[in-house]
């Protein structure tokens, strides 16, 4: 019995152990980041237990899990936590999404990076995943609605030229550039020259504290683009491709031939005869749909990207090649780009490491030779009773030889080839702990070749007599070659130290930029065989050539000091000394400082009762920046124009030279001062985060060409004279959470900036066409005549002040403003009885106000979804000519014109009477009648995807995802039908419309 009992106990424990073993399963898999690269070091825990594991260097893991309803929790710093129910699964691969709300994340800043909790300047971070979710060909497009304070306006879908105009916190200059500084891996570049799939992160530096490290180049804000680099682990190969088509988001609709004839009061007998003959004799009685003929293509587009990523502890490599092909809905418009990028990081030893990058691209843009005016503007104007294409395929004469369909199809092509190469080599050396020295050299070369062939074609003037016209009267070819070479050298020394409760970092640096630009052009006319588009095939009797060159350089020293006490009290100071060749030696150097501080109240004991706050930080900053992008490399020197003042000696023409502008050696930098206060907060374990900022940005010493007496005989020189103020607020709020396997996030952002001219040095006002810049108002305000309704009868016309041209009832009635000081008190108190340019007033502001966006993202069991809403709460839009006016220059009529135009029965109509209008007509003036509310709400992007969890196993793939997306899905606004709110202010119709794009794609990773 004594021997049996131990045996029974042993058997009992074996049964228990086997039972426990039978109730557990082994789960294995791989954890990826949002770019499907393996993620090492991910923590994997069995929920409600302490058991777990971490992923290895290849992102792989293996874990014994109790069978049943066990839940695995995947977490990693900087990424959103994810939970997965095991069930009967033995292989579980997970993709973690970057948690941009994590205040411990590292953010790229000028010449380095910082933890977000230690930031004291205004910096917005945008992940590469947020960019790549949008199937766009120009990276600037993907920034629409992504950051408060960053205005991105895409006003065209013209292939190769559909990038967005970027503005950071408004416009601050009148004559110099307002474009932000774009840096790609620390070197200035073109954001639209990057394949969007190569972007790792984008940082937007908005205030002077964040931007002043860039001194003379940072006054308009700075956008830092970081490209993807290799990661340690197994090598991965990814292929991503999509294809689709596009169509105009909205187009005007016009009256057909019969309705057009009725609207223009043609005799009914004429109309009946026209209608009877349209079907049988369309060559004489056409009903031409000019818009339908122009937008006849399917707008096919495709994209392919092949990427490799991986490496060992000592060598990491990332490389990609891509091909872009973007068509349009108009014939002969096309853009192709071939792009390659190879980034490598090599660890030589414990003290030395090297980065070596190569980026090259070739862009090929093709479009009709005729300008947008000759194609789109004419298509908006020419009425349906003019012939575009005859029944035998010959070209109709359109309107006096202006046939946009013939222009686009048979008028010759502009071909642009843009070749680009950039190399980068960075050496990092760490002589001792906490001290790092780096040296970066980056040469950049761009070669742009333009070939512009103006091809002659024949139109039929009269169908019956077959008389013809040649358009143009001779063909021609011009070639232009532009070459740009830029050297960039950066040296940095960084020392960081932490002791007890103190942390500080000191950065010192040197930067040198040298740029050389050359251009050569040649042209000939009279090509007998128009298929030979080479210069030597043209006549020698009308040859032309030209050439020019320029150069510039910038030398800079800079420093930054960061200090943190207990991660509670934060301070940063920056200073930069710039010397620019664009200014005379005595004004060449300037100093740009900034200071900023932060206070993390959540680290204070008195704040502990408010434990629902994970983060609560106040920060403030002040700094001064400059602007050297003033439109000329030598604005302080006298311009001597060669060839414009030639002399004849005997029978020989001798080249002459003449000064054509005054010089001003005293000009100096435009300078911008920015003050910024902000609050950053995180609640509920940082599931909810928000930031609110208020800023004042003042630009002084703005360069203006102040008037000089005409007797001088020279153009006015530039002078530092003006100042402009921008006041605004930025707000963003993020919510990120998960419910089981359902992950979701929402981002709301809002910004507004109020622009005001403070000083023009006595200039009073700057009027350019239909815009005005004057003290107290925004830059480029809409300028014109204020209306007071329409003339209802001849008596009102007779008793009103004189206006413009011959007036009839239904014409616009303008306000005779108070322009006369009758009592001599210095205040205008009477009108002068005539409508003239003195009666013009400010009618609106074309710059967007109250910009907002809502970005929603979710994923569940392999499905992912994202949608971006974006809008503008206030913007005024002036439209002119063919874009809005019926019967402009013998043009046609939009459908909505008929119901919304003045008639005796509709005296308060939206637009005046339907009557022929030209530049001399009363109703053709810039007036509030043609100013519209261009506020809008748009569905900017919608995408849906599915990650196949099982099919990829058959392909031995790490990831397989298919997706579909729609760009510019819908736009809700109050504009007339067919008008897009992104139309440039003052447009007359010469615009390439915004397109809606449908794409279908797949990504595969091995």
MARPA-769474 format. One line per 3 residues: number of its first residue (from 1); their letters; for each residue z negated, y, x of C-alpha. Coordinates in steps of 0.1 Angstrom, whole numbers. Each point is the difference from the previous one (the first is absolute). Example, Ala and Ser with C-alpha at 12.3 -4.5 7.8 and 13.67 -1.06 7.14 Angstrom:
MARPA-769474
1> AS> -78/-45/123; 7/34/14
***
This chain:
MARPA-769474
1> XXX> 0/0/0; -8/24/29; 35/-6/14
4> XXX> 17/4/-34; -15/35/-8; 14/17/31
7> XXX> 34/-15/-7; -1/13/-36; -10/35/11
10> XXX> 29/0/25; 24/-12/-26; -13/27/-24
13> XXX> 7/28/25; 34/-14/9; 9/1/-37
16> XXX> -13/36/-3; 19/11/30; 32/-17/-12
19> XXX> -5/16/-34; -4/34/16; 30/-5/22
22> XXX> 20/-11/-31; -9/33/-17; 14/23/28
25> XXX> 35/7/11; 15/15/32; 19/33/-5
28> XXX> 23/14/27; 25/28/1; 10/33/17
31> XXX> -11/36/-8; 27/27/4; -2/38/-1
34> XXX> 22/21/-24; 30/-4/24; -4/-38/0
37> XXX> -12/-1/36; -28/-25/8; -35/17/-2
40> XXX> -26/-14/25; -37/4/-5; 0/0/-38
43> XXX> -34/-11/-15; 3/-28/-27; -31/-8/-19
46> XXX> -8/-24/-29; -12/24/-27; -37/-1/-7
49> XXX> -7/-19/33; -3/7/37; 26/-26/10
52> XXX> 33/12/13; 23/5/30; 24/25/16
55> XXX> 37/-1/7; 12/-8/36; 25/20/20
58> XXX> 29/-13/-21; -18/10/-32; -7/-37/-9
61> XXX> -32/-15/-14; -14/-33/-12; -31/-3/-22
64> XXX> -18/-28/-19; -6/12/-35; -19/-16/-29
67> XXX> 24/-12/-27; 1/16/-34; 0/37/-6
70> XXX> -8/12/35; 12/35/9; 10/11/34
73> XXX> -6/36/10; 24/15/27; -12/32/16
76> XXX> 10/20/31; -8/36/11; 26/24/-12
79> XXX> 14/-24/-26; -7/-6/-37; -23/-30/-7
82> XXX> 17/-29/-19; -14/-29/-20; 19/-33/-6
85> XXX> -11/-29/-23; 5/-32/19; 4/-25/-28
88> XXX> 20/-30/14; 19/21/26; -2/-12/36
91> XXX> 23/26/15; -7/37/-8; 19/28/17
94> XXX> -12/35/-7; 15/34/7; -26/28/3
97> XXX> 9/36/-10; -11/29/22; -29/19/-15
100> XXX> 9/36/7; -32/11/-17; -22/-16/27
103> XXX> -16/29/17; -5/-21/32; 38/-3/5
106> XXX> 16/15/31; 23/29/-8; 28/12/23
109> XXX> -5/36/11; 15/23/26; 2/-19/34
112> XXX> -23/-27/-12; -20/-14/-29; -34/4/-16
115> XXX> -21/-19/-25; 4/16/-35; -37/5/-3
118> XXX> 1/23/30; 29/21/-11; -7/37/-4
121> XXX> 36/12/-5; 23/-6/-30; 19/-32/6
124> XXX> 17/-22/-26; 10/-35/9; 29/-20/-16
127> XXX> 4/-37/7; 33/-15/10; -4/-24/-29
130> XXX> 1/30/-24; 32/11/16; 17/-34/1
133> XXX> -7/-6/-37; 27/25/-7; 36/-11/7
136> XXX> 12/33/14; 23/7/30; -16/33/11
139> XXX> -37/-3/8; -7/36/-12; 9/-11/-36
142> XXX> -29/-25/1; -25/29/5; 6/14/-34
145> XXX> -34/1/-18; -18/-18/28; -23/28/13
148> XXX> -15/31/-15; 11/31/18; 32/-17/12
151> XXX> 30/11/-22; 30/-23/3; 30/11/-20
154> XXX> 31/-22/-2; 27/22/-16; 30/-22/8
157> XXX> 11/-36/1; 29/7/23; 3/-30/23
160> XXX> -14/8/34; -13/34/-12; -24/-12/-27
163> XXX> -32/6/20; -28/21/-15; -9/35/11
166> XXX> -36/-1/13; -25/29/-2; -37/-2/9
169> XXX> -21/24/-20; 28/24/-10; 23/23/20
172> XXX> -13/24/25; 30/16/17; 29/22/-12
175> XXX> 25/-6/28; -14/-28/22; 0/-37/-9
178> XXX> -25/-12/-26; 5/-37/8; -30/-19/12
181> XXX> -1/-15/35; 10/-37/-1; -13/-22/28
184> XXX> 11/-36/4; -24/-19/22; -11/33/14
187> XXX> 35/14/7; 19/25/-22; 27/-17/-21
190> XXX> 18/-2/-33; -19/-19/-27; 32/-9/-17
193> XXX> 13/-17/31; -26/-27/-3; 4/-32/-19
196> XXX> -28/3/-26; -9/-37/7; -9/9/36
199> XXX> -28/24/-11; -36/-12/5; -18/32/-12
202> XXX> 7/37/-7; -27/26/5; 4/35/-15
205> XXX> -19/26/20; -5/29/-25; -24/25/14
208> XXX> -3/19/33; -29/-22/13; 22/-31/-3
211> XXX> 33/17/12; -11/25/26; 2/-25/28
214> XXX> 38/5/-5; -3/38/3; 33/18/-3
217> XXX> 16/-29/-19; -27/-7/-26; -1/31/-23
220> XXX> 19/-19/-28; -21/-31/2; 6/-32/20
223> XXX> 11/-34/-11; -8/-28/24; 20/-32/-4
226> XXX> -12/-32/17; 24/-29/3; -9/-36/-2
229> XXX> -11/-17/32; -4/-36/10; -32/-19/-8
232> XXX> -17/-28/18; 7/-34/-15; 28/-23/-8
235> XXX> 35/15/-1; 13/8/-35; 35/6/-11
238> XXX> 6/19/-32; 32/8/-19; 1/25/-28
241> XXX> 30/9/-21; 9/18/-32; 31/10/-18
244> XXX> 7/20/-31; 18/29/-15; -6/35/-11
247> XXX> 10/24/-28; -5/37/-7; -34/4/-16
250> XXX> 14/27/-23; 33/18/-4; 12/27/-23
253> XXX> 21/-11/-30; 30/22/-10; 21/6/-30
256> XXX> 32/-20/-2; 34/16/-3; 0/4/-38
259> XXX> -35/13/-3; 6/23/29; 30/15/-17
262> XXX> -20/5/-32; -29/16/19; 24/25/17
265> XXX> 14/10/-34; 35/-14/5; 24/0/-30
268> XXX> -5/-30/-23; 38/-8/2; -2/-1/38
271> XXX> -30/-23/-2; 17/-23/-25; 31/-2/22
274> XXX> -21/-7/31; -19/-27/-17; 32/-17/-13
277> XXX> 16/-1/35; -31/-10/21; 6/-38/-4
280> XXX> 37/0/5; 4/28/26; -32/2/21
283> XXX> 19/16/29; 5/31/-20; -28/-3/-25
286> XXX> -29/-14/21; -36/-6/-9; -14/-2/35
289> XXX> -36/-12/6; -4/17/34; -36/-13/5
292> XXX> 10/-36/-9; 29/1/24; -21/15/28
295> XXX> -30/-25/-4; 22/-31/-1; -15/-21/28
298> XXX> -28/-26/-4; -22/15/28; -6/-33/17
301> XXX> -27/0/27; -15/-27/23; -26/-3/27
304> XXX> -9/-27/25; -28/-1/25; -9/-27/26
307> XXX> -34/3/16; -20/-20/27; -37/6/7
310> XXX> -26/-18/22; -12/-6/35; -28/-11/22
313> XXX> -31/17/12; 20/17/28; 34/7/-17
316> XXX> 7/10/-36; 35/6/-13; 14/15/-32
319> XXX> 37/3/-5; 23/8/-30; 37/5/-7
322> XXX> 12/12/-33; 32/9/-18; 3/25/-29
325> XXX> 30/6/-22; -3/26/-27; 29/7/-23
328> XXX> 2/26/-28; 15/4/-34; 27/23/14
331> XXX> 29/-14/19; 0/3/38; -37/8/4
334> XXX> -18/-25/22; -28/-2/25; -6/-29/25
337> XXX> -28/-3/26; -6/-26/27; -35/3/13
340> XXX> -19/-19/28; -36/4/11; -18/-19/27
343> XXX> -37/7/8; -19/-19/27; -35/2/13
346> XXX> -8/-16/33; -35/-5/15; 5/-1/38
349> XXX> -37/-4/8; -34/12/-13; 8/36/11
352> XXX> 38/4/-6; 21/-5/-31; 35/12/-7
355> XXX> 19/7/-32; 38/-1/1; 20/9/-31
358> XXX> 37/4/-8; 15/14/-31; 37/4/-7
361> XXX> 21/6/-31; 35/8/-11; 6/19/-32
364> XXX> 35/1/-16; 5/25/-28; 32/2/-20
367> XXX> 8/25/-27; 29/19/-15; 13/29/21
370> XXX> -4/24/-29; -33/17/-3; -25/-6/-28
373> XXX> 14/32/-16; 35/-14/-1; -11/-33/-16
376> XXX> -31/3/-21; 2/36/-9; 36/-4/-12
379> XXX> -9/-32/-19; -27/20/-18; 25/27/-9
382> XXX> 36/-11/-7; 5/-5/-37; 13/-33/-16
385> XXX> 35/14/-8; 9/0/37; 15/-31/16
388> XXX> -18/-19/28; 23/-31/3; 33/-5/-16
391> XXX> 11/-33/-16; 21/-9/30; -30/6/24
394> XXX> 12/33/13; -26/28/3; -3/27/-27
397> XXX> -2/36/12; -35/4/-16; -8/37/0
400> XXX> 25/18/22; 1/-28/25; -38/-7/-2
403> XXX> -2/-37/-8; -34/-14/10; 12/-36/-7
406> XXX> 29/4/24; -22/18/25; -24/-30/1
409> XXX> 26/-27/1; 29/15/20; -12/32/17
412> XXX> -10/-16/33; -34/-10/14; -29/14/20
415> XXX> -13/-27/24; -32/5/19; -13/-23/27
418> XXX> -36/6/11; -10/-21/30; -37/1/10
421> XXX> -21/-15/28; -36/4/10; -21/-17/25
424> XXX> -37/2/6; -22/-12/28; -37/5/-1
427> XXX> -24/-11/28; -37/-2/-7; -25/-2/28
430> XXX> -38/-5/-4; -16/7/34; -35/-3/-13
433> XXX> -16/-8/-33; 4/27/-27; 27/18/20
436> XXX> 37/-4/-8; 30/16/16; 35/-3/-16
439> XXX> 35/13/9; 29/-1/-25; 36/7/8
442> XXX> 26/0/-28; 36/10/4; 21/5/-31
445> XXX> 38/2/-3; 21/8/-31; 38/1/-2
448> XXX> 15/13/-32; 38/-2/-6; 16/16/-31
451> XXX> 36/-6/-10; 12/21/-29; 35/-7/-13
454> XXX> 13/23/-27; 28/-20/-16; 28/15/-20
457> XXX> 9/-16/-33; 24/9/-28; -8/9/-36
460> XXX> 24/2/-30; 1/36/-13; 21/-7/-31
463> XXX> 5/-35/-13; 33/7/-17; 17/18/30
466> XXX> -19/-21/26; -6/31/21; -26/-6/27
469> XXX> -26/18/21; -14/-10/35; -38/2/3
472> XXX> -8/14/25; 32/15/13; -6/-17/34
475> XXX> -21/-28/13; -25/4/29; -24/-19/22
478> XXX> -31/13/18; -22/-20/23; -35/11/11
481> XXX> -22/-17/26; -37/9/3; -23/-14/27
484> XXX> -38/5/2; -22/-13/28; -37/5/-1
487> XXX> -27/-9/25; -36/-4/-10; -29/-6/24
490> XXX> -36/-4/-11; -31/-5/22; -34/-7/-16
493> XXX> -35/-5/13; -26/-12/-25; -37/-6/6
496> XXX> -23/-14/-26; -37/-6/2; -27/-12/-23
499> XXX> -37/2/8; -30/-3/-23; 10/20/-31
502> XXX> 28/20/16; 37/-7/2; 26/22/15
505> XXX> 37/-1/11; 18/25/23; 38/0/1
508> XXX> 21/20/24; 37/0/1; 33/14/13
511> XXX> 34/0/-18; 34/11/11; 31/0/-22
514> XXX> 35/10/12; 30/0/-23; 37/5/8
517> XXX> 27/4/-27; 37/2/5; 29/0/-24
520> XXX> 38/-2/3; 26/3/-28; 38/-1/-4
523> XXX> 24/1/-29; 37/-1/-8; 21/3/-31
526> XXX> 33/-14/-14; -3/-38/4; 34/-15/-9
529> XXX> -15/-35/-5; -34/6/-16; -12/-36/7
532> XXX> -2/9/37; -32/19/1; 1/9/37
535> XXX> 3/35/15; 31/-7/20; 19/-9/-32
538> XXX> -3/36/-12; 21/30/9; -7/18/32
541> XXX> 9/34/-15; -34/3/-18; -25/-16/24
544> XXX> -36/13/2; -30/-10/22; -35/13/3
547> XXX> -32/-8/19; -36/11/3; -33/-11/16
550> XXX> -36/9/-1; -34/-12/13; -37/4/-6
553> XXX> -33/-12/15; -37/-1/-9; -29/-5/24
556> XXX> -34/-6/-14; -36/-8/10; -25/-11/-26
559> XXX> -35/-13/-5; -22/-15/-27; -38/-5/-3
562> XXX> -15/-23/-26; -38/-4/-5; -20/-21/-24
565> XXX> -38/-2/-4; -11/-32/-18; 34/0/-17
568> XXX> -16/27/-21; 8/34/16; 36/3/11
571> XXX> 18/27/21; 35/4/14; 16/27/21
574> XXX> 37/2/10; 19/24/22; 36/1/12
577> XXX> 19/22/23; 37/2/-6; 27/17/20
580> XXX> 34/1/-17; 34/10/15; 9/16/-34
583> XXX> -20/31/8; 1/25/28; -22/-8/31
586> XXX> -26/27/-10; -4/-16/-35; 7/-36/9
589> XXX> -36/-14/1; -25/-3/-29; -32/-17/-7
592> XXX> -7/-20/-32; -36/-10/-8; -17/-17/-28
595> XXX> -36/-10/-10; -12/-24/-27; -33/-16/-10
598> XXX> -12/-27/-24; -33/-11/-16; -4/-35/-14
601> XXX> -28/5/-25; -2/-37/-8; -16/-4/35
604> XXX> -28/23/-10; -33/-14/-13; -2/26/-28
607> XXX> 33/-14/-14; -11/-36/-3; -10/3/-37
610> XXX> 37/5/-7; 8/-35/13; 31/-4/-22
613> XXX> 17/22/26; 13/-21/28; 13/32/17
616> XXX> -5/37/-6; 14/23/27; 5/37/2
619> XXX> 24/15/25; 14/34/10; 26/12/25
622> XXX> 17/30/13; 29/3/25; 30/19/11
625> XXX> 35/-15/5; 34/13/10; 37/-3/-9
628> XXX> 27/0/26; 27/-14/-23; 16/35/-5
631> XXX> 36/-10/-3; 12/11/35; -8/-11/36
634> XXX> 3/35/14; -8/25/-28; -15/26/24
637> XXX> 32/5/19; 32/20/-8; 27/-21/-16
640> XXX> 34/5/17; 28/-13/-22; 31/-12/20
643> XXX> 35/1/-15; -8/23/-29; 9/32/18
646> XXX> 32/-10/19; 23/26/17; 37/1/6
649> XXX> 12/10/34; 38/2/0; 10/-31/-19
652> XXX> -30/-21/9; -31/-5/-21; -31/2/22
655> XXX> -34/-14/-12; -25/27/-8; -37/-1/-6
658> XXX> -23/22/-21; -37/2/-9; -5/-7/-37
661> XXX> -38/1/-5; -29/20/14; -24/-17/22
664> XXX> -38/0/-4; -19/-14/30; -33/7/-18
667> XXX> 3/-28/-26; -28/-26/1; -11/-31/-18
670> XXX> -4/-2/-37; -36/-10/-4; -18/-18/-28
673> XXX> -37/-1/-7; -14/-26/-23; -35/-3/-15
676> XXX> -9/-33/-18; -31/-13/-18; -2/-35/-14
679> XXX> -21/-27/-15; 6/-37/6; -19/-25/-22
682> XXX> -2/-38/-6; -18/-17/-28; -8/-35/-11
685> XXX> 4/-15/35; 32/21/5; 18/-15/-30
688> XXX> 4/36/-11; 8/27/26; 11/36/-4
691> XXX> 7/31/20; 2/36/-11; 11/28/23
694> XXX> 5/38/-2; 19/19/26; 13/34/9
697> XXX> 30/1/23; 12/34/13; 31/5/21
700> XXX> 2/32/20; 25/16/24; 29/-14/-21
703> XXX> 34/8/17; 21/23/-22; 32/19/6
706> XXX> -11/35/-9; 27/25/-9; 15/23/26
709> XXX> 23/31/-6; 36/-10/-4; 10/25/27
712> XXX> -15/-25/25; 30/-23/-6; -20/-31/8
715> XXX> -18/-26/-21; -38/5/-4; -22/-18/25
718> XXX> -29/-24/-10; -34/16/-2; -35/-14/-7
721> XXX> -7/17/-33; -10/-22/-30; -29/-21/-12
724> XXX> -2/-26/-27; -30/-17/-16; -2/-35/-16
727> XXX> -32/-9/-19; -3/-35/-15; -19/-30/-9
730> XXX> 6/-37/7; -16/-29/-19; 3/-37/2
733> XXX> -19/-29/-15; 3/-37/6; -14/-30/-18
736> XXX> 3/-36/14; -15/-31/-14; 6/-37/-8
739> XXX> -8/-22/-29; 2/-35/13; 35/-4/13
742> XXX> 12/32/-17; 1/29/25; 8/34/-11
745> XXX> -1/36/12; 7/35/-13; 6/32/19
748> XXX> 1/34/-16; 8/31/20; 5/37/-10
751> XXX> 8/31/20; 8/36/-6; 9/28/23
754> XXX> 4/37/-9; 23/19/23; -2/38/4
757> XXX> 17/24/24; -27/23/15; 20/24/22
760> XXX> 36/8/8; -8/29/24; 14/26/-23
763> XXX> 32/-18/-7; -9/0/-37; 20/-30/-11
766> XXX> 26/-24/12; 27/-8/-25; 25/-28/5
769> XXX> 22/-8/-29; -22/-9/-29; -32/-3/20
772> XXX> -25/26/11; -28/0/25; -24/28/-6
775> XXX> -37/7/7; -23/-16/-26; 25/-26/-12
778> XXX> 10/-35/13; 28/-4/26; 34/-2/-15
781> XXX> -10/9/-36; 28/-2/-26; 13/35/-5
784> XXX> 21/14/-29; 2/17/-34; -26/-4/-27
787> XXX> 16/-7/-34; -11/12/-34; 21/-24/-21
790> XXX> 37/4/-10; 20/28/-15; 2/-9/-37
793> XXX> 27/25/-10; 23/28/13; -25/27/-10
796> XXX> -26/-14/24; 26/0/28; 9/36/-7
799> XXX> -37/12/0; -11/-19/31; 2/10/37
802> XXX> 32/-8/18; 2/-35/13; 27/-21/16
805> XXX> 36/-5/-11; 13/0/-36; -28/-10/-23
808> XXX> 2/-19/-33; -27/-12/-24; -18/-30/15
811> XXX> 0/14/36; -34/2/18; -19/33/-6
814> XXX> -18/11/32; -33/20/3; 4/35/13
817> XXX> -30/0/24; -21/30/8; 17/12/31
820> XXX> -4/38/-2; -31/21/8; 3/26/-28
823> XXX> -32/19/6; -1/-2/38; -33/-19/3
826> XXX> 16/-27/23; 1/-26/-28; 32/-10/-17
829> XXX> -5/7/-38; 35/4/-14; 33/-19/-2
832> XXX> 33/15/13; 22/-11/-30; 22/-24/21
835> XXX> -4/-36/10; 6/-2/37; -15/-19/31
838> XXX> -31/22/-2; -9/-18/-32; -5/-34/16
841> XXX> -34/-16/0; -17/-32/12; 9/-28/-25
844> XXX> -18/-30/15; -10/-21/30; 22/-29/11
847> XXX> -26/-17/22; -18/-30/-17; -35/6/-12
850> XXX> -26/-25/-13; 15/-30/16; -15/-34/-10
853> XXX> 5/-37/3; -15/-33/-12; 6/-31/20
856> XXX> -10/-34/-15; 1/-33/18; -11/-35/-10
859> XXX> 5/-36/11; -10/-33/-17; 7/-36/11
862> XXX> 31/9/19; 13/27/-23; -1/37/12
865> XXX> 7/32/-19; 1/36/9; 11/32/-18
868> XXX> 0/36/11; -2/29/-24; 7/34/15
871> XXX> 3/35/-14; -1/37/3; -20/22/-25
874> XXX> 18/33/6; 34/10/15; 26/25/-10
877> XXX> 37/-9/4; 28/25/0; 34/-15/-9
880> XXX> 33/18/3; 38/-3/-5; 14/-35/-6
883> XXX> -35/-16/-1; -10/17/-32; 24/27/-14
886> XXX> 26/-11/-26; 36/11/6; -9/13/35
889> XXX> 32/9/18; 21/-16/-27; -23/-30/1
892> XXX> -11/-25/-26; -29/-4/-24; -30/-24/1
895> XXX> -9/-17/-33; -33/17/-3; 16/35/4
898> XXX> 15/-2/-35; -34/-4/-19; -20/23/23
901> XXX> 24/29/4; -2/33/-20; 18/4/-33
904> XXX> -8/23/-29; -17/-29/-16; -20/-9/32
907> XXX> -11/35/12; -29/-13/22; 20/-27/18
910> XXX> -9/-13/35; 32/13/16; 25/29/-8
913> XXX> 32/-2/-20; 27/-25/11; 24/23/17
916> XXX> 20/0/32; -22/11/29; 8/10/36
919> XXX> -18/18/28; 5/34/-16; -12/-11/-34
922> XXX> -32/13/-16; -15/-35/-5; 7/-12/35
925> XXX> -29/20/15; -31/-16/14; -23/2/-30
928> XXX> -29/-18/-16; 25/-15/-25; 12/-23/29
931> XXX> -36/-6/13; -14/-33/-12; -33/-19/1
934> XXX> 6/-27/26; -34/-17/-3; 3/-38/-3
937> XXX> -16/-34/0; 20/-27/17; -3/-38/4
940> XXX> 9/2/37; -1/-37/8; -7/-33/-18
943> XXX> -1/-33/19; -9/-36/-9; -2/-29/24
946> XXX> -10/-37/2; -13/-19/30; 9/-37/-3
949> XXX> -30/-20/9; 16/-35/1; 38/5/5
952> XXX> -7/15/34; -16/-32/12; 34/-18/-5
955> XXX> 15/27/23; -28/-3/25; -4/38/-6
958> XXX> -31/21/2; 11/22/-28; 27/3/-26
961> XXX> 2/29/-24; 26/12/-24; -2/34/-17
964> XXX> 19/25/-20; -4/38/0; 13/31/-18
967> XXX> 0/33/18; 0/32/-22; -4/-20/-31
970> XXX> -6/29/-24; -6/37/-2; -17/19/-29
973> XXX> 6/37/-1; 9/30/-22; 33/8/17
976> XXX> 34/1/-18; 16/-35/-3; 16/-12/32
979> XXX> -20/23/23; -24/-16/26; -32/20/8
982> XXX> 6/-6/37; 31/21/-1; -2/26/27
985> XXX> -8/35/-12; 30/22/-6; 24/-29/-2
988> XXX> 35/6/-15; 8/-37/-3; 10/-9/36
991> XXX> -26/-27/3; 0/-38/5; -21/-13/-29
994> XXX> -32/-20/3; 7/-37/-4; -19/-28/-17
997> XXX> 1/-31/23; -5/-36/-11; -7/-25/28
1000> XXX> -8/-37/3; -13/-15/33; -18/-27/18
1003> XXX> -22/-3/31; -5/-31/20; -24/-6/29
1006> X> -1/-30/23
***
